[in-house]
Amino acid sequence: MTDTLLKHVRVWVTDVWDNLRVPVTPGTTVADLKVAGLERAMLGGAALREYSVKYRGGLVLDETRTLEQLGVPDDAPFIILPTRRRPVS
């Protein structure tokens, strides 16, 4: 695959209950996707380390991995959620 092949993934940011369609390339890293998702959900000022990314039900522990390395197909779903659970009031 070339880095210029554009596709889209779906990103759900749980803090704002937003489902976003984010354009990516195979060379996009999970960290880049997290930044794009938080910025588009208007949480751009959020501390990145306070959020985790899930793909196919599991946490992506190495956010330097590219979408190509993970074998992500077009329109794949990702979830961005707080790393720590928050108390319900």
Buried (B, 14 or more C-beta within 10 A) or exposed (E): EEEEEEBEBBBBBEBBEBEBEBEBBBBBBBBBBBBBBBBBBEBEEBEEEEBBBBBEEEEBEEBEBBBBEBEBEEEBEBBBBEEEEEEEE
